């Protein structure tokens, strides 16, 4: 394995995602789904042009992001953020950082105008040996690359 291959392999493997909301750390999550956007195209037909239909970009739609992890001490931070939003607060900025096993940040994204949409707690059953998991789903109004660490 060459040095380039080793560096690429390390960058491609992440073990957790650190999340903070306006500087308040929500902790690390084991799964991050839905980080993305879609350009909405508007189709326009031009009279006399039978060769193609114009595809014009009109706006960007951002998908909700789902973060999952085992229930831990940081679960209370998520509950506090949801309670704050329920009491009336302005949208905030989130940073999601993909990290290696050593804790080095591989990539980070800044989400603008984040609002919690849904929190799902664990299914508790004393007869099952499953890990108690929680999932939080957040909506946002934009993604920017982030150079800053999860604060």
C-alpha positions in Angstrom: 0.0 0.0 0.0 1.5 3.4 -1.0 1.4 6.5 1.1 -1.3 7.9 -1.1 -3.5 4.8 -0.8 -3.0 4.8 3.0 -4.0 8.5 3.3 -7.1 7.9 1.1 -8.1 4.9 3.1 -7.9 6.8 6.3 -10.0 9.7 4.9 -12.7 7.4 3.6 -13.4 5.7 6.9 -15.2 7.5 9.6 -16.4 6.2 12.9 -18.6 9.0 14.3 -20.1 12.3 13.6 -19.7 15.1 16.1 -22.6 17.6 16.2 -22.9 21.1 17.7 -25.7 23.6 17.6 -24.6 27.3 17.9 -21.6 26.1 19.9 -23.5 23.8 22.2 -22.1 20.3 21.8 -24.8 17.6 21.2 -22.1 14.8 21.3 -21.2 12.1 18.8 -23.5 10.1 16.6 -22.8 6.8 14.9 -25.0 7.4 11.9 -25.7 10.5 9.7 -28.2 10.1 6.9 -29.8 12.6 4.4 -27.0 15.1 4.2 -27.6 16.5 0.7 -29.5 18.8 -1.6 -31.3 18.8 -4.9 -31.5 21.5 -7.5 -35.2 21.8 -8.6 -35.4 22.3 -12.4 -38.2 24.1 -14.1 -38.9 22.9 -17.7 -39.7 25.4 -20.4 -40.8 24.6 -23.9 -39.7 27.1 -26.5 -42.0 27.7 -29.4 -40.6 26.5 -32.7 -37.8 24.5 -31.0 -38.6 20.8 -31.2 -35.1 19.6 -30.4 -35.1 20.0 -26.6 -36.9 21.4 -23.6 -35.1 24.0 -21.5 -34.1 22.8 -18.0 -33.7 25.9 -15.8 -32.6 25.7 -12.2 -35.1 27.4 -9.9 -34.2 26.6 -6.3 -32.4 24.2 -4.0 -34.2 21.7 -1.8 -32.4 20.4 1.3 -33.3 17.0 2.7 -33.7 16.4 6.4 -30.8 14.9 8.3 -31.2 11.9 10.6 -28.6 11.4 13.3 -28.6 8.1 15.3 -26.6 6.8 18.3 -26.8 4.7 21.4 -28.5 6.5 24.3 -25.8 8.2 26.4 -25.2 11.1 28.8 -25.4 13.5 25.8 -29.0 12.5 25.2 -30.0 15.2 27.7 -28.4 17.9 25.4 -30.8 16.8 22.6 -33.8 17.0 25.0 -32.7 20.5 26.2 -32.4 21.7 22.6 -35.9 20.4 21.7 -37.3 22.0 24.9 -35.7 25.3 24.0 -37.3 25.2 20.5 -40.7 24.3 21.9 -40.4 27.4 24.1 -39.9 29.6 21.0 -36.5 30.3 19.7 -34.9 31.4 16.4 -33.3 28.8 14.0 -29.7 28.1 14.7 -26.5 26.9 12.9 -25.3 23.3 13.3 -21.9 21.8 12.5 -21.6 18.1 11.6 -18.1 16.8 11.5 -17.1 13.4 10.2 -14.3 12.0 12.3 -11.8 9.1 12.2 -11.2 6.7 15.0 -8.4 9.0 16.3 -10.9 11.9 16.5 -9.4 13.8 13.5 -12.0 15.7 11.5 -12.2 14.4 7.9 -14.9 16.8 6.7 -17.4 19.2 8.3 -20.6 20.8 7.1 -22.4 23.8 8.4 -26.2 23.6 8.3 -28.1 26.9 8.3 -31.4 27.5 10.1 -31.6 24.1 11.8 -34.8 23.1 13.6 -35.5 19.7 15.2 -38.3 17.9 13.3 -38.5 14.6 15.2 -36.8 12.7 18.0 -37.3 9.0 18.4 -36.3 7.3 21.6 -35.3 3.7 22.3 -37.6 0.8 22.3 -37.2 -0.6 25.8 -37.6 -4.3 26.5 -36.0 -6.1 29.4 -36.1 -9.4 27.5 -34.1 -8.0 24.5 -30.4 -7.5 24.6 -30.5 -4.7 21.9 -28.7 -1.4 22.4 -31.0 1.5 23.3 -30.8 3.8 20.3 -32.1 7.3 19.7 -32.6 9.2 16.5 -33.0 13.0 15.9 -34.2 14.4 12.6 -33.4 18.0 11.8 -34.5 20.3 9.0 -32.3 23.1 7.6 -32.1 25.8 5.0 -28.7 25.3 3.5 -25.3 23.5 3.6 -21.9 25.2 3.6 -18.5 23.6 4.0 -17.1 24.2 7.4 -13.5 24.7 8.4 -14.2 25.0 12.1 -14.2 22.2 14.6 -17.3 21.0 16.4 -17.4 23.5 19.2 
